[in-house]
Amino acid sequence: MLLSILLFLGSEDIILIAVVVLLLFGGKKIPELMKGLGKGVKSFKDGMEGIDNELKNPLKQEPAKEPEKDKPPEKTVNEPSP
């Protein structure tokens, strides 16, 4: 959808939008906004890759540990000591 909108914008329209953004946010704030936008896009891509990895490599279930049979049971609080 965004691509179809960009196809209908001419160079004059894009320059006008850039000037309006520059006037609204100022020259010093734009790099901060672009840095934040870049971090958001990177985070989104990392999340999508994580989902792809989970779908391609399903979770492997580890076998449950068997209880130790040689070890005597621990004493409870109510048992008298010898």
The 8 nearest C-alpha neighbors of each residue, nearest first, counted from 0:
[[1, 3, 2, 4, 5, 6, 7, 8],
 [2, 0, 4, 3, 5, 6, 7, 8],
 [1, 3, 5, 0, 4, 6, 7, 8],
 [2, 4, 6, 0, 1, 5, 7, 8],
 [5, 3, 1, 2, 6, 7, 0, 8],
 [6, 4, 2, 8, 7, 3, 1, 9],
 [5, 7, 3, 4, 8, 2, 9, 1],
 [6, 8, 5, 4, 9, 3, 2, 12],
 [9, 7, 5, 6, 12, 13, 10, 4],
 [8, 10, 12, 11, 7, 13, 6, 5],
 [9, 11, 13, 12, 14, 8, 15, 7],
 [10, 12, 14, 9, 13, 15, 8, 16],
 [13, 11, 15, 9, 10, 14, 8, 16],
 [12, 14, 16, 10, 15, 11, 17, 9],
 [13, 15, 17, 11, 16, 12, 10, 18],
 [16, 14, 12, 18, 13, 17, 11, 19],
 [15, 17, 13, 19, 14, 18, 20, 12],
 [18, 16, 14, 20, 15, 19, 21, 13],
 [19, 17, 21, 15, 20, 16, 22, 14],
 [20, 18, 22, 16, 21, 17, 23, 15],
 [21, 19, 23, 17, 22, 18, 24, 16],
 [20, 22, 18, 25, 19, 24, 23, 17],
 [23, 21, 19, 20, 25, 24, 18, 26],
 [24, 22, 20, 21, 25, 19, 18, 26],
 [25, 23, 21, 22, 28, 20, 29, 26],
 [26, 24, 21, 22, 27, 28, 23, 29],
 [25, 27, 28, 29, 21, 24, 30, 22],
 [28, 26, 25, 29, 30, 31, 24, 21],
 [27, 29, 31, 26, 25, 30, 24, 32],
 [28, 30, 32, 31, 26, 27, 33, 24],
 [31, 29, 33, 32, 28, 34, 27, 26],
 [32, 30, 34, 28, 29, 33, 35, 27],
 [31, 33, 29, 35, 30, 34, 36, 28],
 [32, 34, 36, 30, 35, 31, 37, 29],
 [35, 33, 37, 31, 36, 32, 30, 38],
 [36, 34, 38, 32, 33, 37, 39, 31],
 [35, 37, 33, 39, 34, 38, 32, 40],
 [36, 38, 34, 40, 39, 35, 33, 41],
 [39, 37, 41, 35, 36, 40, 42, 34],
 [38, 40, 36, 42, 37, 41, 43, 35],
 [39, 41, 43, 37, 42, 38, 44, 36],
 [42, 40, 38, 44, 43, 39, 37, 45],
 [43, 41, 45, 39, 40, 44, 38, 46],
 [42, 44, 40, 46, 41, 45, 39, 47],
 [45, 43, 47, 41, 46, 42, 48, 40],
 [46, 44, 48, 42, 47, 43, 41, 49],
 [47, 45, 49, 43, 44, 48, 42, 50],
 [46, 48, 44, 50, 49, 45, 51, 43],
 [49, 47, 51, 45, 50, 46, 52, 44],
 [50, 48, 46, 52, 47, 51, 45, 53],
 [49, 51, 53, 47, 48, 52, 54, 46],
 [52, 50, 48, 54, 49, 53, 55, 47],
 [53, 51, 49, 55, 50, 54, 56, 48],
 [54, 52, 50, 56, 51, 55, 57, 49],
 [53, 55, 51, 52, 56, 57, 50, 49],
 [54, 56, 52, 53, 51, 57, 50, 58],
 [57, 55, 53, 54, 52, 58, 59, 51],
 [58, 56, 53, 54, 55, 59, 52, 60],
 [59, 57, 60, 56, 53, 54, 61, 55],
 [58, 60, 57, 61, 56, 62, 53, 55],
 [61, 59, 58, 62, 63, 57, 56, 64],
 [60, 62, 59, 63, 64, 58, 65, 57],
 [63, 61, 64, 60, 65, 59, 66, 58],
 [62, 64, 61, 65, 60, 66, 59, 67],
 [65, 63, 66, 62, 67, 61, 68, 60],
 [64, 66, 63, 67, 68, 62, 69, 61],
 [67, 65, 68, 64, 70, 69, 63, 72],
 [66, 68, 69, 70, 65, 71, 64, 72],
 [69, 67, 70, 66, 71, 65, 72, 64],
 [70, 68, 67, 71, 66, 72, 65, 73],
 [69, 71, 68, 67, 72, 73, 66, 74],
 [72, 70, 69, 73, 68, 67, 74, 66],
 [73, 71, 70, 74, 75, 68, 69, 67],
 [72, 74, 71, 75, 70, 76, 78, 77],
 [75, 73, 72, 76, 78, 77, 80, 71],
 [74, 76, 77, 78, 73, 79, 72, 80],
 [75, 77, 78, 74, 79, 80, 73, 72],
 [78, 76, 75, 79, 74, 80, 73, 81],
 [79, 77, 76, 75, 80, 74, 81, 73],
 [80, 78, 77, 81, 76, 75, 74, 73],
 [79, 81, 78, 74, 77, 76, 75, 73],
 [80, 79, 78, 74, 77, 76, 75, 73]]
